[in-house]
Amino acid sequence: GRTGAGKSSLVIAFLRIVELERGSILIDGVDLSTLKLNDIRSAISLIPQAPFLFSGTLRMNLDPFHKHSDDKIWKVLEQVHLKKICMSFPKKLQYEVSDQGSNLSAGQQQLICVARALLRGSRVILLDEATANVDSSTDSLIQETIQTAFKDKTTLTIAHRLDTVMASDRILVMDDGRVSEFDSPKNLLAKQDGIFFALVEEWRRNEEKRSQT
């Protein structure tokens, strides 16, 4: 959906940052309004557009509650293509991350957030414009990591880059706060009078213009 269509409002509703006035959200048949906030937010991981990192060690950023062994952390870092980089850091897992991760690249910051979600073991992953602030090559790396690392999870991806969601099983198109279309990418692309088809055509034209310049 376009800006203001209501995409990020879904994330806010999933995490019950605001409560629903009407309707319900069910996961595996369970109404989220019947659960404690802590239970919901423990079961769902959010990877936002602006990665949130603490001022502290790399290990603390990955495992703030010290639930996992160093071996487990290194395995996860390998999954997200960060092991080699982190091995080169002074003090490795004890490397001091600056406030908001300012001594790391945007891509590294986001991959650390992906690793943190993996360590938490959440079954539902919300990705809210998670690759909006990285270049296309880093975006591709992050998408590859998400598709392999979260292959047995449910991922809900909000993105402006349409190539980011093309590998999804289903695409939901929002328009003015409402669900306008919901189907597989293949079926939506076959609907030439649909919103998704129009968005893809617009995106392709913009990509062509960008490649020519």
C-alpha positions in Angstrom: 0.0 0.0 0.0 1.0 3.6 -0.4 2.1 5.9 2.4 -0.8 6.4 4.8 -2.7 3.3 3.7 -2.6 1.8 7.2 0.3 -0.7 6.9 2.2 0.3 10.1 -1.0 0.6 12.0 -1.3 -3.2 11.7 2.0 -3.6 13.6 0.8 -1.3 16.4 -2.4 -3.3 16.7 -0.5 -6.7 16.7 1.6 -5.6 19.6 -1.4 -3.9 21.3 0.4 -0.6 21.5 -3.1 0.7 20.9 -6.2 -1.4 21.6 -8.8 -2.2 19.0 -12.1 -0.4 19.1 -13.8 -3.2 17.2 -12.8 -6.5 15.5 -10.1 -8.9 16.6 -6.7 -10.3 15.8 -6.3 -14.0 16.1 -3.1 -16.1 15.9 -3.6 -19.8 15.8 -7.3 -19.2 16.8 -6.3 -17.2 19.9 -7.7 -13.7 20.3 -4.7 -11.4 21.2 -7.0 -9.3 23.4 -7.4 -12.2 25.8 -3.6 -12.5 26.4 -1.3 -10.6 28.7 0.8 -7.9 27.0 4.0 -9.6 28.2 2.9 -12.9 26.6 2.1 -11.3 23.3 5.3 -9.3 23.1 7.4 -12.3 24.1 5.9 -14.4 21.3 6.2 -11.7 18.6 9.5 -10.1 17.5 9.5 -6.7 15.8 12.3 -5.6 13.4 11.6 -1.9 12.7 12.8 0.5 10.1 15.2 2.2 12.6 17.1 -0.6 14.4 17.1 -0.3 18.2 20.5 -0.9 19.8 21.7 -0.4 23.3 24.9 1.3 24.4 26.7 -1.7 25.7 28.4 -4.9 24.5 27.5 -6.7 21.3 26.6 -9.7 23.4 24.2 -7.7 25.5 22.5 -6.3 22.4 22.0 -9.8 21.1 21.1 -11.5 24.3 20.0 -8.8 26.9 18.7 -11.4 29.4 21.7 -13.8 29.2 19.7 -16.8 28.2 22.0 -18.2 25.6 25.6 -19.6 25.4 28.3 -18.0 23.4 28.3 -21.0 21.0 24.6 -20.4 20.3 25.2 -16.7 19.7 28.0 -17.4 17.2 25.8 -19.9 15.3 23.1 -17.3 15.0 25.7 -14.6 13.9 26.8 -17.1 11.2 23.2 -17.5 10.0 22.9 -13.7 9.5 26.3 -13.4 7.8 27.8 -11.4 10.7 30.2 -14.0 12.2 33.2 -13.0 10.1 32.7 -9.3 10.8 32.1 -9.8 14.6 35.2 -12.1 14.8 37.3 -9.2 13.6 35.9 -6.8 16.3 38.2 -6.0 19.3 37.0 -8.2 22.1 34.6 -9.9 19.7 31.2 -10.4 21.6 32.4 -8.0 24.3 32.8 -5.3 21.6 31.3 -2.0 22.8 28.4 -0.8 20.7 28.0 2.9 20.7 24.7 4.6 21.4 22.2 3.6 18.8 24.9 1.5 17.1 26.6 4.5 15.6 29.9 2.6 15.2 28.2 0.0 13.0 26.9 0.3 9.4 23.1 0.5 8.8 23.1 -3.0 7.4 25.1 -4.4 10.4 22.7 -2.8 12.8 19.7 -4.3 11.1 21.3 -7.8 10.9 22.0 -7.6 14.6 18.3 -7.0 15.1 17.5 -10.1 12.9 20.0 -12.1 15.0 18.3 -10.9 18.2 14.9 -12.0 16.9 16.4 -15.4 16.0 17.8 -15.9 19.5 14.4 -15.1 21.0 12.9 -17.9 19.1 9.7 -16.0 18.4 7.2 -17.8 16.1 5.9 -14.5 14.6 8.2 -11.9 13.1 7.0 -8.4 12.1 9.3 -6.5 9.7 8.3 -2.9 9.4 10.2 -1.3 6.6 13.2 -3.2 7.9 15.4 -2.5 4.9 14.3 1.0 4.1 17.6 2.6 5.2 20.0 0.3 3.5 21.3 0.0 -0.1 19.9 -2.6 -2.5 22.7 -5.1 -2.1 22.4 -5.0 1.7 18.6 -5.3 1.3 19.1 -8.4 -0.8 21.4 -9.9 1.9 18.9 -9.1 4.7 16.1 -10.6 2.6 18.1 -13.8 1.9 18.9 -14.1 5.6 15.2 -13.6 6.6 14.0 -16.2 4.1 16.4 -18.8 5.3 16.6 -18.1 9.0 12.9 -17.6 9.5 11.7 -20.3 7.1 9.8 -22.1 9.8 8.3 -18.8 11.2 5.4 -16.6 10.2 6.8 -13.3 8.9 4.7 -10.2 8.2 6.7 -7.8 6.0 5.8 -4.2 5.5 7.9 -2.6 2.7 8.0 0.1 0.1 10.4 -1.9 -2.1 8.2 -4.3 -3.9 11.0 -6.8 -4.6 11.2 -7.2 -0.9 7.7 -8.8 -0.7 7.6 -10.7 -4.0 8.8 -14.0 -2.4 6.0 -13.9 0.1 3.3 -16.6 0.1 0.5 -14.0 0.3 0.4 -10.2 -0.2 -2.1 -8.0 1.5 -2.7 -4.6 -0.2 -4.0 -1.8 2.1 -5.9 1.2 0.8 -7.3 4.0 3.0 -7.0 1.8 6.1 -8.8 -1.2 4.6 -7.8 -4.5 3.0 -8.2 -4.0 -0.7 -6.5 -7.1 -2.1 -5.2 -10.3 -0.6 -3.7 -13.2 -2.7 -0.5 -14.8 -3.9 1.9 -12.5 -5.8 1.2 -14.5 -9.0 -2.6 -14.0 -8.8 -2.3 -10.3 -7.9 0.0 -9.7 -10.9 -2.5 -11.3 -13.2 -5.2 -8.8 -12.0 -4.3 -5.9 -14.4 -6.9 -3.6 -13.0 -5.8 -4.1 -9.4 -3.9 -1.8 -7.0 -0.9 -4.2 -6.6 -0.5 -4.5 -10.4 -0.5 -0.7 -10.7 2.1 -0.4 -7.9 4.3 -2.9 -9.6 4.1 -1.1 -12.9 4.9 2.2 -11.3 7.9 0.6 -9.4 9.2 -0.9 -12.7 9.0 2.4 -14.5 10.9 4.1 -11.7 13.6 1.3 -11.7 14.0 1.8 -15.4 14.5 5.5 -15.0 17.0 5.0 -12.2 19.0 2.5 -14.3 19.1 5.0 -17.2 20.5 7.7 -15.1 
